[in-house]
Amino acid sequence: MAGAGKVYLVGAGPGDARLITLKGLECLEKADVVVYDRLANPSLLTRMKRGAEKIYVGKTVNRHTMKQEEINQLLVDLALSGKIVVRLKGGDPTIFGRVGEEAGLLRQHRIPYEIVPGITAAIAVPAYAGIPVTHRDIASSLSIITGHESQDKLDQSIDWAKLTQATGTLVFMMGLAKIGYIANQLTIHGRPPETPVALIRWGTRAEQAVLIGTLEDIEQKVLDSRFEHGCDRRRRSGAAA
């Protein structure tokens, strides 16, 4: 569309601001407006050019600054006004980032856009904890699963019997609040109770903390250590089994 700007859907990386890509930084530096979420490191906003606008659209479980449909429309409106827009998302925008919905509406309006990949927390957070998600002798495959849904939604979206046997490593994103249920389901469907589990909060940041256990004892360890209380409620950690 003549006169339209462009939207860059940029992955900010998992927390450590230094993990954003060079291309992501280039987009930030030329943007007229940055629409950012709560998982993007706020220090990245210092790379914006003078006079650029920033719009916070962060979400928590019980509070959304904007509904997703409103964010989608905001990107369209900003681009149609001729602006260069960066939609800054934590991690990689294609991993539970709802980038498909945003890109879909931009495409409907014939607005040029580009997806700029970021380092996903699914691999970076375990790596910062010294845990490779694959290993030639232990795990040659990987699954990435959302873990923050209600139990009913988890059961609707996950075939536990197939998932349990599908891959060597299972990475549950934002799974701390449901760790007892997740561990129980995996055990019921065939994972040995002694399967190692690592819970990681504030991954890749200075505040990062790791709790090690097994499927059998990880829930009790969370309770005993008050591990969840060490997490800022705005951001849940991941779990790897």
N, C-alpha and C positions, 0 to 999 in steps of 0.2 A: 504494500500500500504506500503510495507516494506520501512523503512527509513523516512516515513512521520512523521511530527509533529502532533500537535493537535490545533484546534481552539476553543476558548471559546468566545461565543457571549454574552457579559455581559451588563446588564442594570446598568447604573451608578446612577440611581435615578434622581429626577426632578431638582436638582440644589444645594441644601444643600449637601455638600460632605459627611456629616454624615449619609445620608440616603441610601448609598450603602449597600448592604448586606455583611455579613461576608464572604460568599463564593465568592462574587465579589472581595473583597479585597485579598483573598487567590489567586485568579487567577492572579490579577495584580502583586502580589509579586513574582510569579514564572514565569511570562512571559518573553520570550526572546525579544518580540517586541509587542508594543501596537499600534493599529490602532484606532485613536479616532476621534470623531466628535465634532462639535462646541458647543453642548449642554451638554457635559460632563464637570463637574467642573474640571478645569485644576489642582487644588491642589491635585487631586487624583493621578496625575502622579508622585508625590513625593513618592508614595508607591512602585514604580517600583524598581527592584533590580539594583545594580550597573552594568553598562555596557549594560543594556537593551536599545533597540532602540524604539523611538517613531515616529510615522508617522501621520501627521495631514491630514484628508480627509474631512474637514468640508465643508458644503454647505450653501449658502444663496439662496434667490429667483433668483437672477440674476448672481450668480457666484458660480461655483462648482470647488473646488480644484481638484477633480476627478469625472468623471461620475460614476454612480452606477455600470455599467458593469466593469469598470476599478478597482473599489474597490473589487468587487467579485473576479476578476482574481488575484488581489494582495494577497488576503487571501489564495488562492490556491497556488500561487507561493511561498509564505513564508512558508506555511506548508510543501510543497513538498521539501523544502530545509532543513527540519528537525527541524524547530523552533516551540516553543510553542507560540502561537499567541493569544492575547486578542483583540477582536474587541469591543471597549468601546463605548456604545451608551447612550445618554441621556434618562432618564425615563426607561421604559421597552422596550426591543428590539422587542417585538411582537406587540406593539401598534404603528402603523404608522412608524415602524423602518426599514422596508424592510428586515427584518431578513430572511424571507422566500426565497428571491432571493439569499442571500449569502449562506444560508444553502443548498439550492438546488444545487448550483454549487459544493460545498464541497462534497455533497453526490454523485454527478456524478463522481467525481474524487476519491471516496472512502476514503476521508480524514476524520478521526474521529473529531467530533465536539460536543460541548455541549452548549445548551442555558441556560444561568444563568439569571433568571428573575430579574427585578428591580422594584422599586416602580414607578408606572406611575404617571405622572403629573396630569392626569385626576382626580385622587382622592386626591393626596397629596397637590396640590396647593390649591384647595378649603378648605381642612382641615386646612392648615396653616392660611387661612383667616377666620377660625371659621365657615366654612360652610360644614356640612356633606352632602354628595351627596345623601344619603337616610335618610328618617325619617319616623317612623312608622305612624305618623299622616298626613304626607304631600306627601311624595314620596317614593314608594316602589319599584321603578325600575329606571334604568339608561341607557342612550345611550351615546356613545362616537363617535363624528363625527369630521372629519378633516374640518377645516374652512379656509385653506389658498389657496385653489384652486381658479381659475377664476370663474366668475358667470356661464359661460357655463358649466364648468366641475362640479361645485357644482350641477347644475340642472341635469346633466347626472348621477351623482352618488347618488343623494339624491332624494327619493320620498317624497317631502315635506308634502303632504297630509297625508301619513302614518306615517312619522316621528313625526309630530306635535302631534299626538294622541297616539304614541307608548309607551312612558314612561313618568314618572313623571319628572325626571331631564334630561336635555340635556346638555352635555358638549361638546363645540366646541373647539378643539385644534387649537391654532394659528389663532383665529378668529377675532382679533381686526380690521385688515384692511378691513374686509368685514362685520363689525358688523351691519351697516345700512341695507345692503341687507338681512342678516340673520334674523334680527329682523322683517323686512318687510314680508319676506316669512313666518315666523312663525305666524305672525298676520293674513296674508291673509288666511292661511290654518287652522285657528281655535284657536290659542292660544290667550287668552284675552290680550288686550293692557297693562293691569296693571300687567302682569306676571313679577315677580322680576327677575332682571338680575344683575350678578356680573362680572365685568371685572377685571382680575388680571394680573399684569405684574411682571416679575422677581420673579415668585412664589417660595417660600421656601428660598429665599435669603434675606440678610439684606436689599436689595433695594426694597423688595416687596411693591407694592402699589395696592390698591383696589378701584374701582369706582362702586358705587351702583346706580341702576336706574330701569327702567321698559322697556319692549319692545317698548313702545310708546316714551320714552324720552331719551333712552341710547345713541343714535347717537348724539343728540344735546349736551348731557353732555360731550361726548368725545371731541367734537369740542370746547365747552366752556372752558373746563379744560385743553385743549391741552394734553390730557392723552397720546395720541400716541407718542408725541414728547418726553415724558419721557422714552420711551423704546429705548434701544439700538437696532439699526436697524438689528443687527445680530440675534436678538431673539425676536420673537413675543409672546405675551401673549395669554392666553386662555379666553374663555367666558363660563359662565354657565347660563342657563335659567331654 
